Amino acid sequence: MLKPESMVAKIKRNLLTCKIIVGLLSFCLFAGLFSGFGIPSFAAEAASDTSPCSPEEIHKIISGIYAWKIAEAGAYDLQALIDEEFCADPLSSTNQNYITSIIQDPYISADLSKYISSLSDALDKGVASDEGIFPTTLQKSLATLELCIEYDLGREKANIYFIPVKESKLPDYVNQKTIDTALFHTIGEKGIMSYIWGLYMLYAWDFSESSYSPEEIINTLISMQCSDGGYTLAGAEGDIDVTAMTLQVLGEKYRWLFLTGTPGDPDGAALSKSVNASLLFLSERQLSTGDYESFGTRCSESTAQTILALKALGFDIFSHPDFSKDGTTLLDGLLLYLQADGGFSHTTDGISNDMATSQALQALVSLIPEKTAVRDVVPASGVVNESFSAENGHFPYRISICIGVFILSAGVGLFFTLKRKKPIHLISAVVAALLISGVFLVLDIRSKESFENEESRILLNAGEENACSIEFTINADTISADEIYPLTTLYVAEDSTVFDVLKEVCRTEGIQLDYESNSVYGLAYIKGIDSIYEFEHGNLSGWMYRVNGITPGIGCGYYKVKNGDKVEILYSTNIGRDFADD
């Protein structure tokens, strides 16, 4: 039996041990919470601010976007994001949105030399390849390249849609075949979008010869306007995004006519009438919340494009009476999609994604006055990923878990060491913790949802939880082909996109599917299905999709199906005009 003194000493040791264990566990818990879920404070502040108007306040939101994208890509800083993530896929439309925004951001300076080299190589190789480059991708990429070159040469940060250059520098960076292909084989080749990006491309250059002059493109665009004042990819009704994008490239000529006071010119009168009709179209469709609804879904991209349209035309979005609904502005509408992580979502109940965030960034940067006085321009290398900084108390999530495992194991080892007075327990616990942490870091442990659609459940059974019923078909009857996939009732997971369903149907049915993932039309551009490819039946032939008889204005990778939808994947020989009135 222990003496009273020994019992007291033992109790004290046990109490001390318990305090140490509780302290370690508490530290582990709080470290995990703060590092795993910690977010930059400016993101929360920006989300609660419904109407920031000063350049500094707007740039807080822009900084949140940079932080989100850097963390999402796993880069160390903004310069590394450019040199690694963007250079790895320089033809990506969203990557180019980020690049052009950085170019116009007066608070940031970046080195674009590596990106210029990567984009130049990708363009030359793409044009020389058997498949070539999609016309609008080539147009936008060459305009982006010229923007980057001008920026790299140290000239003033230029407007995204127009650069008053004395002489284009493109011939020094890409070969003549690439330039000739863009100038003579892209404008008008893919409907209205190839006119829009073609005009954007010509504004960026100083080439006098092309298949269309800027004036001819402007007149062609005016002739393509719908009776409701809008513009569309196909059909008779205007689409918000296409209308806003058309206004953006018409803005340069419109501003010139307005500033020089020559609207009496016949071409100027036609342009002014067209622009006013489009502005009325956009104003009438703006919601009381400041944003827009596109084909039944409220989305951020339409709002971002409308902001860019008004800025291109020279209007102030905060004071324009037609775009302020009871004091609610377009910026208020856009900020409805700002997420706590700093990014922007496609829908109000969605999560941050690249397409929505990159377009929101373009719109926000356009709201900062060109002559904004900045005391200290921050280099891109100075915009760092906070998750890499131990000083800020933020650690990557996986490292947080490893630290927690190590501390917990060390605590258990210390407990038994104090209790049994054998250091071997502490040594064994530390070794075990190091082994477990090492295995966890080496293994790429991910959730099921992080894999490709082949690994996720898109097609469900009737009655399953979170299943919605849709009708789905794939056909090419415009070329008298056999029915590829008959109209079938499917039960799909909620929040599935049209592309999710198409990809899963093609996989399960063994239907050939070929697509590229960097088109300006959305997440994925469908090139071929069942060995039937675009351009095989005319210059305007290719795959399109309709939902309930309407052609949405967003890519199939972003359109989420709803219960009762009828989804048609159709082959068109005339960019949708051959079935627009079905």
C-alpha positions as CSV (number, residue, x, y, z in Angstrom):
1,M,0.0,0.0,0.0
2,L,1.3,3.4,-1.0
3,K,2.2,6.0,1.6
4,P,0.2,9.2,1.7
5,E,3.1,11.2,0.4
6,S,3.5,8.8,-2.6
7,M,-0.2,8.9,-3.3
8,V,-0.2,12.7,-3.4
9,A,2.8,12.7,-5.6
10,K,1.2,10.2,-8.0
11,I,-2.1,12.2,-8.1
12,K,-0.1,15.4,-8.9
13,R,1.7,13.6,-11.7
14,N,-1.5,12.2,-13.2
15,L,-3.2,15.7,-13.0
16,L,-0.2,17.2,-14.7
17,T,-0.3,14.6,-17.4
18,C,-4.0,15.1,-17.9
19,K,-3.5,18.9,-18.2
20,I,-0.7,18.3,-20.8
21,I,-2.9,15.9,-22.8
22,V,-6.0,18.3,-22.7
23,G,-3.7,21.2,-23.7
24,L,-2.3,19.3,-26.7
25,L,-5.7,18.1,-27.8
26,S,-7.1,21.6,-27.6
27,F,-4.2,23.0,-29.5
28,C,-4.6,20.3,-32.2
29,L,-8.3,21.0,-32.4
30,F,-8.0,24.8,-32.8
31,A,-5.0,24.5,-35.2
32,G,-7.1,22.2,-37.4
33,L,-10.1,24.6,-37.3
34,F,-8.2,27.7,-38.0
35,S,-5.8,26.3,-40.7
36,G,-8.3,24.0,-42.4
37,F,-11.1,26.6,-42.6
38,G,-9.3,29.9,-42.1
39,I,-10.0,32.4,-44.9
40,P,-8.6,35.8,-45.6
41,S,-10.4,38.5,-43.6
42,F,-10.9,40.7,-46.6
43,A,-13.2,38.1,-48.2
44,A,-15.6,38.2,-45.4
45,E,-15.5,42.0,-45.3
46,A,-16.1,42.2,-49.0
47,A,-19.0,39.8,-48.8
48,S,-20.8,42.0,-46.3
49,D,-20.2,45.2,-48.2
50,T,-23.1,45.6,-50.6
51,S,-21.9,48.6,-52.5
52,P,-18.2,49.4,-52.5
53,C,-17.6,52.1,-55.1
54,S,-14.1,53.5,-54.4
55,P,-11.2,51.9,-56.2
56,E,-9.6,50.8,-52.9
57,E,-12.8,49.0,-51.8
58,I,-13.3,47.3,-55.2
59,H,-9.7,46.2,-55.2
60,K,-10.2,44.4,-51.9
61,I,-12.6,42.1,-53.7
62,I,-10.1,41.8,-56.6
63,S,-7.4,40.8,-54.1
64,G,-9.8,38.2,-52.8
65,I,-10.1,36.8,-56.3
66,Y,-6.4,36.6,-56.7
67,A,-6.1,34.8,-53.3
68,W,-8.8,32.3,-54.3
69,K,-7.3,31.5,-57.7
70,I,-3.7,31.2,-56.2
71,A,-5.0,28.8,-53.5
72,E,-7.2,26.9,-56.0
73,A,-4.2,26.3,-58.3
74,G,-1.9,25.5,-55.4
75,A,0.6,28.2,-56.5
76,Y,2.9,30.1,-54.2
77,D,2.1,33.6,-55.5
78,L,0.4,35.4,-58.4
79,Q,3.6,35.4,-60.5
80,A,3.9,31.6,-60.0
81,L,0.3,31.3,-61.0
82,I,1.1,33.0,-64.3
83,D,4.3,31.1,-64.9
84,E,2.9,27.7,-64.0
85,E,-0.9,27.4,-64.2
86,F,-1.5,29.9,-67.0
87,C,1.5,28.9,-69.1
88,A,0.5,25.3,-68.9
89,D,-2.7,26.1,-70.8
90,P,-2.2,29.5,-72.5
91,L,-5.1,29.0,-74.9
92,S,-7.6,28.6,-72.1
93,S,-10.3,31.4,-72.3
94,T,-10.6,31.7,-68.5
95,N,-6.8,31.9,-68.2
96,Q,-6.8,34.7,-70.7
97,N,-9.5,36.5,-68.8
98,Y,-7.3,36.4,-65.7
99,I,-4.2,37.6,-67.7
100,T,-6.1,40.6,-69.4
101,S,-7.4,41.6,-66.0
102,I,-3.9,41.6,-64.4
103,I,-2.7,43.7,-67.3
104,Q,-5.4,46.4,-66.6
105,D,-5.0,46.2,-62.8
106,P,-3.2,49.5,-61.8
107,Y,-2.3,48.0,-58.4
108,I,-0.4,45.0,-59.8
109,S,2.8,44.6,-61.9
110,A,3.6,41.3,-63.4
111,D,6.2,39.7,-65.6
112,L,4.4,38.2,-68.6
113,S,7.5,37.2,-70.7
114,K,7.0,33.4,-70.0
115,Y,3.3,33.6,-70.7
116,I,4.0,35.4,-74.0
117,S,6.4,32.7,-75.0
118,S,4.0,29.9,-74.1
119,L,1.1,31.5,-75.9
120,S,3.1,32.2,-79.0
121,D,4.3,28.6,-79.2
122,A,0.8,27.2,-78.6
123,L,-0.7,29.4,-81.4
124,D,1.9,28.4,-84.0
125,K,1.8,24.7,-83.1
126,G,-2.0,24.7,-83.0
127,V,-2.4,26.4,-86.4
128,A,0.1,24.0,-87.9
129,S,-1.6,20.9,-86.4
130,D,-4.1,18.8,-88.3
131,E,-6.9,19.8,-86.1
132,G,-6.1,23.5,-86.1
133,I,-7.5,26.0,-83.6
134,F,-11.1,27.0,-83.2
135,P,-11.5,30.4,-84.9
136,T,-12.7,32.3,-81.9
137,T,-10.0,30.8,-79.8
138,L,-7.4,31.9,-82.3
139,Q,-8.9,35.4,-82.5
140,K,-9.1,36.0,-78.8
141,S,-5.7,34.5,-78.2
142,L,-3.9,36.7,-80.7
143,A,-5.6,39.8,-79.3
144,T,-4.6,38.7,-75.8
145,L,-1.0,38.2,-77.1
146,E,-0.9,41.7,-78.5
147,L,-2.2,43.1,-75.1
148,C,0.5,41.1,-73.3
149,I,3.3,42.3,-75.7
150,E,2.2,46.0,-75.3
151,Y,2.1,45.6,-71.5
152,D,5.5,43.9,-71.5
153,L,7.0,46.7,-73.5
154,G,6.1,49.1,-70.7
155,R,3.4,51.1,-72.5
156,E,0.3,52.3,-70.7
157,K,-2.2,49.6,-69.6
158,A,-4.6,49.4,-72.5
159,N,-8.3,49.0,-72.7
160,I,-9.2,45.3,-73.1
161,Y,-11.0,46.0,-76.3
162,F,-8.8,48.5,-78.0
163,I,-5.1,49.3,-78.2
164,P,-4.0,52.4,-80.2
165,V,-0.7,50.8,-81.3
166,K,1.5,52.4,-84.0
167,E,2.7,49.1,-85.3
168,S,1.7,45.6,-84.3
169,K,4.5,43.5,-82.7
170,L,2.8,40.2,-83.5
171,P,5.1,39.3,-86.5
172,D,8.0,39.2,-84.0
173,Y,6.3,36.6,-81.9
174,V,4.2,34.3,-84.2
175,N,4.7,33.2,-87.8
176,Q,3.0,34.5,-90.8
177,K,0.8,31.4,-91.3
178,T,-0.8,32.0,-87.9
179,I,-1.4,35.7,-88.7
180,D,-2.8,34.9,-92.2
181,T,-5.1,32.2,-90.8
182,A,-6.5,34.6,-88.3
183,L,-7.0,37.5,-90.7
184,F,-8.4,35.6,-93.6
185,H,-10.0,32.4,-92.3
186,T,-11.7,33.1,-89.0
187,I,-13.8,36.3,-89.3
188,G,-17.5,35.2,-89.7
189,E,-16.5,31.5,-90.0
190,K,-18.5,30.6,-86.8
191,G,-21.4,33.0,-86.7
192,I,-21.7,36.0,-84.6
193,M,-19.0,35.1,-82.0
194,S,-16.4,35.0,-84.8
195,Y,-17.4,38.5,-85.8
196,I,-17.3,39.8,-82.3
197,W,-13.8,38.3,-81.5
198,G,-12.7,39.2,-85.1
199,L,-13.4,42.8,-84.4
200,Y,-11.7,42.6,-81.0
201,M,-8.7,41.1,-82.8
202,L,-8.5,43.8,-85.5
203,Y,-8.8,46.5,-82.8
204,A,-5.7,45.1,-81.1
205,W,-3.6,45.1,-84.3
206,D,-2.5,47.6,-86.9
207,F,-3.0,45.4,-90.0
208,S,-4.8,47.0,-92.9
209,E,-5.7,43.8,-94.8
210,S,-8.1,41.1,-93.7
211,S,-11.2,39.3,-95.0
212,Y,-13.3,42.0,-93.3
213,S,-12.5,45.6,-92.3
214,P,-13.7,46.8,-88.9
215,E,-16.4,48.9,-90.5
216,E,-17.7,45.9,-92.4
217,I,-17.8,43.8,-89.3
218,I,-19.7,46.6,-87.4
219,N,-22.3,46.8,-90.2
220,T,-22.6,43.0,-90.3
221,L,-23.2,42.9,-86.5
222,I,-25.9,45.6,-86.8
223,S,-27.6,43.6,-89.5
224,M,-27.7,40.5,-87.1
225,Q,-29.6,42.3,-84.4
226,C,-32.8,40.7,-83.3
227,S,-36.1,42.5,-83.4
228,D,-36.1,42.8,-79.6
229,G,-32.9,44.7,-79.7
230,G,-30.7,41.9,-78.5
231,Y,-28.2,39.6,-80.2
232,T,-28.1,35.8,-80.1
233,L,-26.1,32.8,-81.3
234,A,-29.2,31.3,-82.9
235,G,-32.9,31.8,-83.0
236,A,-35.0,35.0,-83.0
237,E,-34.8,36.2,-79.4
238,G,-31.8,38.1,-78.0
239,D,-29.5,36.6,-75.3
240,I,-28.1,38.8,-72.5
241,D,-24.5,37.6,-72.7
242,V,-24.2,37.8,-76.5
243,T,-25.9,41.2,-76.5
244,A,-23.5,42.5,-73.9
245,M,-20.4,41.1,-75.7
246,T,-21.5,42.7,-78.9
247,L,-21.9,46.1,-77.2
248,Q,-18.4,45.7,-75.8
249,V,-16.8,45.6,-79.3
250,L,-19.1,48.2,-80.7
251,G,-18.2,50.5,-77.9
252,E,-15.0,51.8,-79.4
253,K,-16.7,53.2,-82.5
254,Y,-19.7,54.4,-80.5
255,R,-17.4,56.4,-78.1
256,W,-15.5,57.9,-81.0
257,L,-18.8,59.1,-82.7
258,F,-20.0,60.5,-79.4
259,L,-16.8,62.3,-78.5
260,T,-16.3,63.8,-82.0
261,G,-20.0,64.8,-82.3
262,T,-20.6,63.1,-85.6
263,P,-23.7,61.0,-85.0
264,G,-25.2,62.5,-88.1
265,D,-23.0,60.2,-90.2
266,P,-25.3,57.5,-91.8
267,D,-23.1,54.7,-90.3
268,G,-23.1,56.6,-87.0
269,A,-26.9,57.0,-86.9
270,A,-27.3,53.2,-87.5
271,L,-24.8,52.4,-84.9
272,S,-26.4,54.7,-82.3
273,K,-29.8,53.3,-83.0
274,S,-28.6,49.7,-82.6
275,V,-26.7,50.5,-79.4
276,N,-29.7,52.2,-77.8
277,A,-32.0,49.3,-78.7
278,S,-29.5,46.8,-77.1
279,L,-29.2,49.0,-74.0
280,L,-33.0,49.0,-73.7
281,F,-33.0,45.2,-74.1
282,L,-30.5,44.8,-71.3
283,S,-32.2,47.4,-69.0
284,E,-35.6,45.8,-69.3
285,R,-34.3,42.4,-68.4
286,Q,-32.3,43.5,-65.3
287,L,-33.8,42.1,-62.1
288,S,-34.7,44.2,-59.1
289,T,-31.7,42.6,-57.4
290,G,-29.3,44.1,-60.0
291,D,-28.4,40.8,-61.7
292,Y,-29.9,38.8,-64.6
293,E,-31.7,35.6,-65.2
294,S,-30.6,33.7,-68.3
295,F,-32.9,30.9,-69.5
296,G,-34.6,30.6,-66.1
297,T,-31.4,30.7,-64.1
298,R,-29.9,33.7,-62.3
299,C,-26.2,33.9,-63.1
300,S,-23.2,36.1,-62.5
301,E,-21.7,36.0,-65.9
302,S,-24.5,38.0,-67.5
303,T,-24.1,40.7,-64.9
304,A,-20.3,40.8,-65.4
305,Q,-20.7,41.1,-69.2
306,T,-23.2,43.9,-68.9
307,I,-20.9,45.9,-66.7
308,L,-18.2,45.5,-69.3
309,A,-20.6,46.6,-72.0
310,L,-21.5,49.8,-70.2
311,K,-17.9,50.6,-69.5
312,A,-16.9,50.0,-73.1
313,L,-19.6,52.4,-74.2
314,G,-18.3,55.0,-71.8
315,F,-21.2,54.9,-69.2
316,D,-20.9,55.0,-65.4
317,I,-22.7,51.9,-64.1
318,F,-23.4,53.7,-60.8
319,S,-25.2,56.7,-62.2
320,H,-26.9,55.3,-65.4
321,P,-30.6,55.6,-64.6
322,D,-31.6,52.6,-66.7
323,F,-29.4,50.2,-64.8
324,S,-30.2,51.2,-61.2
325,K,-33.3,49.5,-59.9
326,D,-34.5,51.4,-56.9
327,G,-30.8,52.2,-56.0
328,T,-29.6,48.6,-56.7
329,T,-26.7,48.7,-59.2
330,L,-25.1,46.1,-61.5
331,L,-22.3,45.9,-59.0
332,D,-24.7,45.0,-56.2
333,G,-26.1,42.3,-58.5
334,L,-22.6,40.9,-59.2
335,L,-21.6,40.8,-55.6
336,L,-24.6,38.5,-54.8
337,Y,-22.3,35.8,-56.3
338,L,-19.2,36.6,-54.2
339,Q,-18.3,33.6,-52.0
340,A,-16.6,33.6,-48.6
341,D,-13.5,32.0,-50.2
342,G,-13.0,35.1,-52.4
343,G,-14.2,33.6,-55.7
344,F,-17.5,34.0,-57.6
345,S,-20.1,31.4,-58.4
346,H,-22.2,30.9,-61.5
347,T,-25.5,30.8,-59.5
348,T,-26.4,32.4,-56.2
349,D,-26.4,29.0,-54.4
350,G,-23.3,27.7,-56.2
351,I,-19.6,27.4,-55.4
352,S,-16.7,29.4,-56.8
353,N,-15.6,28.4,-60.3
354,D,-13.2,29.7,-62.9
355,M,-15.6,30.9,-65.5
356,A,-17.7,33.0,-63.2
357,T,-14.7,34.3,-61.2
358,S,-12.6,35.3,-64.2
359,Q,-15.4,37.2,-65.8
360,A,-16.2,38.9,-62.5
361,L,-12.6,39.9,-62.2
362,Q,-12.7,41.5,-65.7
363,A,-15.8,43.5,-64.7
364,L,-14.4,44.6,-61.4
365,V,-11.0,45.7,-62.9
366,S,-12.9,47.8,-65.5
367,L,-14.5,49.8,-62.6
368,I,-11.2,51.1,-61.4
369,P,-10.5,54.4,-63.2
370,E,-7.6,54.3,-65.6
371,K,-5.9,57.3,-63.9
372,T,-6.1,55.9,-60.4
373,A,-3.1,57.2,-58.4
374,V,-1.3,54.3,-56.8
375,R,1.5,54.9,-54.3
376,D,2.9,51.4,-54.3
377,V,2.3,49.1,-57.2
378,V,2.6,45.5,-55.8
379,P,4.6,43.0,-57.9
380,A,2.8,39.8,-58.7
381,S,5.4,37.9,-56.7
382,G,4.2,39.9,-53.7
383,V,0.6,38.6,-53.9
384,V,1.3,35.4,-52.0
385,N,-0.8,32.3,-51.0
386,E,-1.5,32.8,-47.4
387,S,-1.8,29.1,-46.9
388,F,1.9,28.9,-47.3
389,S,2.6,31.4,-44.6
390,A,3.0,30.0,-41.1
391,E,3.2,33.6,-39.8
392,N,-0.4,34.1,-40.6
393,G,-1.5,31.0,-38.9
394,H,-2.7,29.3,-42.0
395,F,-1.5,25.9,-43.2
396,P,-2.6,23.7,-46.1
397,Y,-5.4,21.4,-44.9
398,R,-3.4,18.1,-45.4
399,I,-0.4,19.5,-43.5
400,S,-2.8,20.6,-40.7
401,I,-4.0,17.0,-40.3
402,C,-0.4,15.7,-40.3
403,I,0.5,18.2,-37.5
404,G,-2.5,17.1,-35.6
405,V,-1.6,13.4,-35.9
406,F,1.9,14.2,-34.8
407,I,0.9,16.2,-31.7
408,L,-1.7,13.7,-30.7
409,S,0.7,10.8,-31.0
410,A,3.4,12.7,-29.2
411,G,1.0,13.5,-26.4
412,V,0.0,9.8,-26.0
413,G,3.7,8.8,-25.9
414,L,4.4,11.5,-23.3
415,F,1.6,10.3,-21.2
416,F,2.9,6.7,-21.1
417,T,6.5,8.0,-20.6
418,L,5.5,10.0,-17.5
419,K,3.3,7.2,-16.2
420,R,5.8,4.3,-16.7
421,K,9.0,6.3,-16.8
422,K,10.1,4.7,-20.0
423,P,11.3,7.1,-22.7
424,I,10.8,4.3,-25.3
425,H,7.1,5.1,-25.4
426,L,7.7,8.6,-26.4
427,I,10.2,7.6,-29.1
428,S,7.8,4.9,-30.5
429,A,4.9,7.4,-30.6
430,V,7.0,10.0,-32.5
431,V,8.2,7.4,-35.0
432,A,4.7,6.2,-35.6
433,A,3.4,9.7,-36.0
434,L,6.1,10.5,-38.6
435,L,5.3,7.3,-40.5
436,I,1.6,8.0,-40.5
437,S,2.1,11.6,-41.6
438,G,4.5,10.6,-44.3
439,V,2.0,8.1,-45.8
440,F,-0.8,10.6,-45.7
441,L,1.2,13.2,-47.5
442,V,2.4,10.8,-50.2
443,L,-1.0,9.3,-50.9
444,D,-3.4,11.5,-52.9
445,I,-6.5,11.0,-50.7
446,R,-9.4,12.7,-52.3
447,S,-13.2,12.6,-52.1
448,K,-15.2,10.7,-54.6
449,E,-16.6,14.0,-56.0
450,S,-13.1,15.1,-56.9
451,F,-12.7,12.5,-59.6
452,E,-13.9,12.8,-63.2
453,N,-17.5,12.1,-64.1
454,E,-16.6,8.5,-64.9
455,E,-16.0,8.0,-61.2
456,S,-19.2,9.8,-60.0
457,R,-22.8,8.8,-60.2
458,I,-24.7,11.0,-62.7
459,L,-27.3,8.5,-63.8
460,L,-29.6,7.3,-61.0
461,N,-32.6,5.1,-60.6
462,A,-36.2,6.3,-60.2
463,G,-37.0,7.1,-56.6
464,E,-33.4,7.6,-55.5
465,E,-32.7,10.5,-53.3
466,N,-31.7,13.7,-55.1
467,A,-32.7,12.3,-58.5
468,C,-34.5,14.5,-61.0
469,S,-36.2,13.3,-64.2
470,I,-35.3,14.6,-67.6
471,E,-35.8,13.6,-71.2
472,F,-32.5,13.2,-73.1
473,T,-31.7,12.6,-76.8
474,I,-28.7,12.8,-79.2
475,N,-29.5,12.9,-82.9
476,A,-28.2,14.2,-86.2
477,D,-31.3,14.0,-88.3
478,T,-30.3,17.2,-90.1
479,I,-27.9,15.1,-92.1
480,S,-30.2,12.0,-92.3
481,A,-28.1,10.0,-89.9
482,D,-29.5,7.2,-87.8
483,E,-30.7,8.1,-84.4
484,I,-27.7,8.1,-82.1
485,Y,-29.6,8.0,-78.7
486,P,-33.4,8.0,-78.8
487,L,-35.4,10.3,-76.6
488,T,-35.2,8.6,-73.2
489,T,-36.3,9.4,-69.7
490,L,-33.3,9.6,-67.4
491,Y,-33.0,10.1,-63.7
492,V,-29.9,12.2,-63.0
493,A,-28.3,13.6,-59.9
494,E,-29.3,17.1,-58.9
495,D,-26.9,19.9,-60.0
496,S,-25.8,17.8,-63.0
497,T,-24.9,19.8,-66.1
498,V,-25.9,19.0,-69.6
499,F,-22.2,18.0,-70.3
500,D,-22.2,15.7,-67.2
501,V,-25.2,13.9,-68.6
502,L,-23.9,13.7,-72.2
503,K,-20.5,12.4,-71.0
504,E,-22.1,9.8,-68.8
505,V,-24.6,8.6,-71.5
506,C,-21.8,8.3,-74.0
507,R,-19.6,6.4,-71.6
508,T,-22.3,3.9,-70.5
509,E,-23.7,3.4,-74.1
510,G,-20.3,3.2,-75.8
511,I,-20.9,6.3,-77.9
512,Q,-17.8,8.1,-79.2
513,L,-17.3,11.6,-77.8
514,D,-14.6,14.1,-78.7
515,Y,-14.4,17.6,-77.1
516,E,-11.9,20.3,-76.0
517,S,-12.1,21.9,-72.7
518,N,-10.9,25.5,-73.4
519,S,-13.5,26.9,-75.7
520,V,-15.0,30.4,-75.2
521,Y,-18.4,28.8,-75.2
522,G,-18.1,27.2,-71.8
523,L,-16.5,24.4,-70.0
524,A,-16.4,22.0,-73.0
525,Y,-16.8,22.4,-76.7
526,I,-18.2,19.3,-78.4
527,K,-16.2,18.5,-81.5
528,G,-17.6,15.1,-82.4
529,I,-20.2,12.5,-81.3
530,D,-20.5,9.0,-82.8
531,S,-17.7,10.0,-85.3
532,I,-19.8,12.9,-86.7
533,Y,-17.7,16.0,-86.5
534,E,-18.0,19.7,-86.8
535,F,-17.4,21.3,-90.3
536,E,-18.0,17.9,-92.0
537,H,-21.3,19.2,-93.5
538,G,-20.4,22.8,-94.2
539,N,-18.5,25.7,-92.6
540,L,-21.3,26.3,-90.1
541,S,-22.0,22.7,-89.1
542,G,-21.4,21.4,-85.6
543,W,-23.0,20.2,-82.4
544,M,-25.4,22.3,-80.3
545,Y,-27.8,21.7,-77.5
546,R,-31.3,22.8,-76.6
547,V,-33.3,22.7,-73.4
548,N,-37.1,22.8,-73.7
549,G,-36.7,23.9,-77.3
550,I,-34.5,26.9,-76.4
551,T,-30.8,27.3,-77.1
552,P,-29.2,28.5,-73.9
553,G,-26.6,31.3,-74.0
554,I,-24.1,29.4,-71.7
555,G,-21.9,26.4,-72.3
556,C,-23.2,22.9,-71.8
557,G,-20.7,22.5,-69.0
558,Y,-22.5,25.2,-66.9
559,Y,-26.1,24.6,-67.7
560,K,-27.6,22.6,-64.8
561,V,-30.6,20.5,-65.7
562,K,-33.9,20.7,-63.8
563,N,-36.6,18.2,-63.1
564,G,-38.8,17.9,-66.2
565,D,-36.3,19.4,-68.7
566,K,-36.1,18.1,-72.3
567,V,-32.5,18.1,-73.3
568,E,-31.5,17.7,-77.0
569,I,-28.0,17.3,-78.3
570,L,-28.4,18.2,-82.0
571,Y,-26.2,18.4,-85.0
572,S,-26.7,21.5,-87.0
573,T,-25.5,22.4,-90.5
574,N,-26.2,26.1,-90.1
575,I,-25.3,27.1,-86.4
576,G,-28.8,26.2,-85.3
577,R,-30.8,28.0,-87.9
578,D,-31.9,24.6,-89.4
579,F,-33.8,23.7,-86.3
580,A,-34.4,27.1,-84.6
581,D,-38.1,27.1,-85.3
582,D,-38.8,23.4,-84.6
